[in-house]
Amino acid sequence: MSQLTLALHRVQTQLAEAAHAAGRDAATVQLLAVSKTFPAEAVREVYAAGQRAFGENYVQELQAKAAELADLAIEWHFIGPLQSNKTRIVAETAHWVHAIDRLKIAERLSAQRPAHLPPLQVCVQVNVSGEDSKSGCSPADAPALLQAVAALPGLQLRGLMCIPEPTQDAATLAARFGVLRQLQQQMAAQGLVLDTLSMGMSADMAQAIAAGSTLVRVGTAIFGARHYPA
Ligand SMILES: *Cc1c(COP(=O)(O)O)cnc(C)c1O
């Protein structure tokens, strides 16, 4: 069995163990394989091992890989920050977008989503750490943005996404992930059902699952360390 297949199985096992430890059914946590910086051949190998959902951060890379792997039934998730001049490619190529943080981007994606495709599945990114450097809307601004995004015809609002600051401190992670869970409950009280909490990466997957994650975005633990081009 290949290294990538073994790594995928290891992550699937870790996901199941974290779900069981949290008293949850593992089937309620989707695994997104984050393939950014890795070649199409690596994606093909992980696909052959049964993985269907893959995440990309860079528009050109998504476009190139989606074209090269057009023979596979991949569900592409765009998880990176999105500039308004790049929305068209994403609207035409991706199935999901995770990092919507302002209405302008959502409006462009909705308008540019081709009519023959199902609505783009989207999450709103929330800045749960309060750091200036991190993207995402503030928790205070999230309800209005969510209501506005929910009204756009080319999009189907699915939920919330966050990237906490890197830490192994369990209490900090629980607090950060808890912000999304609270927003989800607040929106439900307003009649807006959000079924997706996109939270958890290689280093904090178990904590995210304990906090209610329904989708973990895992790169390094499947594909190995990334080497960014200079
Ligand atoms: C790169 C990336 C991931 C994957 O991170 P790992 O630590 O490699 O698992 C998840 N989410 C987002 C938004 C990313 O940019």
The ligand as an ORCA input file, in Angstrom:
! r2SCAN-3c Opt
* xyz 0 1
  C      -3.555     24.629      4.549
  C      -4.884     24.684      5.189
  C      -5.401     23.594      5.910
  C      -4.626     22.319      6.152
  O      -3.678     22.530      7.156
  P      -2.790     21.333      7.752
  O      -2.222     21.896      8.974
  O      -1.768     21.005      6.716
  O      -3.704     20.192      7.991
  C      -6.680     23.714      6.423
  N      -7.414     24.827      6.265
  C      -6.953     25.898      5.589
  C      -7.807     27.106      5.447
  C      -5.676     25.866      5.049
  O      -5.217     26.937      4.404
*
